[in-house]
Amino acid sequence: MIVKRKPLNLFERLYLPAIIGGFKVTLRHFFKKKVTMQYPEEKWVVPDGYRGAPYLVKDQEGNTKCVSCQLCEFVCPPKAIKIIPPGPVVSNADRPNAEKMPKEFEINMLRCIFCGFCQEVCPEEAIFLQKDYSLTGTSRAEMIYNKEKLLALGGVHAGVQKWKHKAEEAKEQETFPVKV
Amino acid sequence: MIESVNNWLNGLSPAQSLLLFTSIKAVVCFAIMMTMFAYTVVLERRLCAWIQDRIGPNRVGPFGLLQPAADGIKAFFKEEMTPAHVRKVFFTLAPMIALIPAVLNLAVIPFGSTLGKQHMVLADLNVGILYTFGIVSLGVYSIVLAGYASNSKFPFLGGIRSSAQLISYEIAMGMSVIPIFLFVGDLNLNSVIKAQTGTQLGFLPNWFVIQSPMTFLAFCIFLVAAFAETNRTPFDLPEAEQELAGGYNIEYSSIKFAMFFMGEYCNMILVSAMMVTLFFGGWTLPWFGLDHAATTLLGGVLHIGIFLGKVFLFLVMFVWIRWMWPRFRYDQLMDLGWRRFIPLALANILVTAIWLWWQSGK
């Protein structure tokens, strides 16, 4: 493509229109509202569906939902999750029908890549990627979150009922095009 | 206490007192220049941030005013790397030379009228402007040496560009001020200021920038040449970030880099001071009798304040233009220098000379 360049007239060759134009633009921006967010004081609104750090959640009654099936541990691409199941004899269940409650559940947040596979694969809807994005610690050991910490950070996920959402999701995917 | 100091001062011989006061003035001048350098950097960072819809550094101290301290500490404590392939002597020499011309030129700038009995100029040279241009032409050495000593491609290109650019624009710069001195009839910068006192048309300042079309043209040429001499946008080819990744100073780190940085900004301050002195009446203001040498201490301080204020306005302009315009192409730069400004400056000298000759004949 050949760009036609018309010769500049004298006024333009003195660079005056360019000077004035440039000054107008910069002056306008000079007084414009600034877009900078003063980060630690101001924080952005984390949108719904954001994939932050994965935490364990409790059900409506405040019980641990995880049943140590270890699917998340297997699916985790960076191998950040480590689960110690209760074992055949010893159980640390705090209520009836909870004998598979994990003895220990650790997520190494230094390894976690926030991919969300654990949430996707969990049959119990016990782990969710939540809105935390800035995890800090002073040592490597501090960045390995244990069960208590994960449960405390995860909180109660009220409204999430076992299998209901999975069933809905499966149903949605039967029609085409798939709604997301 | 004060009396004994006074007695001691009065007891000094003229030579001793000159030495004492000149060294005090030199130290204070240098300190003020360094402070101005530090805050010009802050100004640059804040202004460019505002122009780009950002806020800029505002964390260190109130409104980010302690930022220079943080920058300085950082520059000192960074690791100083000297690459293995450089020519060591010149490599070390170049940043040292960078600061020298700006600081030396400070000596002839009248930055105030009088403070007590002292004239507020370090050296009242009767060839002030010649001295200035002599020193300014040394400025090219630091960049050329840095480009050569770095012994790699980008610095070398930067060095080549800058030597051509600085030498070309020095000619235009030197010739642009000749009409001013034709008008003044003296090379001393104090006489230049004296020639700009009073008002014209009753209220307008009698500054050279608006005194006559010839001096205005001289100012325009000087301004453009000043931008080229200080390597500022739109003539920042020696250190073009985008093409040369920084130009002559790529291989430098830590305090050596800071020296180049300092040199650039001090040159800016100096050129602003030159423009204020030559075209904007120096420390004078035409109103309220501020264009005569101060008789009181307060008046003297006020004159220094006026001078610094004018310099500050020029610095704002330098900074603003950097964030406003793109860079000239190399051939355009050379074209502008040799084929536009030098003939224009020559013609200006001729017209001024004829005009003055005609005036004197009347």
Boltz contact constraints between the chains, C-beta under 6 A:
constraints:
  - contact:
      token1: [A, 22]
      token2: [B, 324]
      max_distance: 6.0
  - contact:
      token1: [A, 22]
      token2: [B, 325]
      max_distance: 6.0
  - contact:
      token1: [A, 26]
      token2: [B, 51]
      max_distance: 6.0
  - contact:
      token1: [A, 26]
      token2: [B, 324]
      max_distance: 6.0
  - contact:
      token1: [A, 29]
      token2: [B, 51]
      max_distance: 6.0
  - contact:
      token1: [A, 29]
      token2: [B, 53]
      max_distance: 6.0
  - contact:
      token1: [A, 30]
      token2: [B, 50]
      max_distance: 6.0
  - contact:
      token1: [A, 30]
      token2: [B, 51]
      max_distance: 6.0
  - contact:
      token1: [A, 32]
      token2: [B, 53]
      max_distance: 6.0
  - contact:
      token1: [A, 34]
      token2: [B, 53]
      max_distance: 6.0
  - contact:
      token1: [A, 34]
      token2: [B, 55]
      max_distance: 6.0
  - contact:
      token1: [A, 35]
      token2: [B, 53]
      max_distance: 6.0
  - contact:
      token1: [A, 36]
      token2: [B, 54]
      max_distance: 6.0
  - contact:
      token1: [A, 36]
      token2: [B, 55]
      max_distance: 6.0
